[in-house]
Amino acid sequence: KVFITYFPVKGDFADHVRESEKMVYEHTIKASSIDAKSFQYPEKKVYGNFYELKGQSASNLQFYATDSTKHFVTAYLYFDTRPKPDSLAPAVDYIKKDIKHMLDTFEWKN
């Protein structure tokens, strides 16, 4: 399941970033590594971070996207099963491609 949450930014942008990063790094106990990649699409005012969590983490992919002034979106991928990295890898790779496409084509509606 991919859980997606939208927050309007009301002077609390830094709080949203902190909370999103907290959700990622809570998995350091089980994750063997966390790869973080920033993305920017200035022409669409879309910025954020994409996280890939490896190992026995309950969540394999997470991201946040924002324009830093009005909009903030977070998303987390969870499977309804115990973490089995080898078994889940094909599904994670498939969903990762979909999420990357979504981020590449993401636009805000006012």
N, C-alpha and C positions, 0 to 999 in steps of 0.2 A: 504494500500500500504506500502510496505517496501522499503524505499529509501536507497540504498547502494552506498557509495562513496569510491573510492580508491585514496590515496595520496602516492606518493613516498616520503620517508623521506630523506631530503637533509639538514641535520643540523638544522632542524626546528621541531624536535620531540616534544619538550615541547609546542610549539605553537599549534600543532595538538591536544595534550591532553587538553590544555586549551580551545580551540575552541569546542571540543567535549563536555567537561563538561559544558561549557557555554550554549550549546544547550539543555542540560538536565535541568540545573537549571533555565533556563528562564521560565520553567513551574511551578515554585514554587508558583506563584500567584494562579493557579487553582488546582494544585495537592494537595491532602490531605496528601500524603506522597510519598517519593522517596526512594526506597530500592536499594542500590548499593551493588553489589557483584563483587569482583575481581575473575578472573580466570587465571590459569597458566598451560601451557603445555610445560615445559622447553625442553622436548625431541624434540618438533616440533618448538620451539622458537615462541610460540604463547602466548601472554599475553594481558590482557585487563580488562575492566569493563563492567558489564551488569547492566542496570538500569530498574527497574519496577516502573512506575509512576501510582499512584492510584488517584481516584477522577475524577474531571472534566477536567483533562489535555487533550490537543489536541493530544498528543503523549503518548502511553501507554508503549512502550518498546523502549529502545535505547541501543546501545553498541558501543564500539570501540575495535578493535583487532589490535595488532602490534607485530613486532619482535624488535622494538625500534631502529633499525638501517637502514632498507630499506623500510619497508612496514607499512602502516597505513590504516585501513578500519573503516569507521563509518557506522552505520545503524540506521534508525528511522522508527518506525511503526506509520502510520497515517491512519485514516479512513475518507472516504468522507462523513462524517455526523457530527452532533453536538455530543459532548462527552456525552454518556449515559452509565455510568459505569456498571449498572446492565444488560443492553441489550447487551453490547459489551463483557462482561466477558467471555462467552464461546468461542468466536472467539479469544480473546486475549490469553486465556489459550492454545488454539490449536496452535496458531502461536508461542507462547512462547516455547512450546515443540519443534517445528521445528527449531527455532533459537538456542535453547540449543543444539540440535543434530548437527546443522551446526557448532557451536563453538567447540563441542567435537571432531568433525572430520576435523576441519579446518587445512589446510597445505598450506605453501607458495610454490609457483613455482618461480624459479629464471630465 
